Amino acid sequence: MLHALVDGDAEDYRMLADMLTYLEAWPALGELIAQAGRSGDADVREIGEEFYRSHRGLLP
């Protein structure tokens, strides 16, 4: 699923992160956060950092 976001922008990452949070899909959210951290886009990295800070206690 996450391979589809290779060309995703910050809005795509935020929408998916919000959905994964709503579904309490913590392993998938952790993968998304890690992928965001490797992005060349500073806005995408910031979303990853934001979701990590907000949910780190729930991530595997």
Order of alpha helices (4+ residues) and beta strands (2+ residues): alpha-alpha-alpha
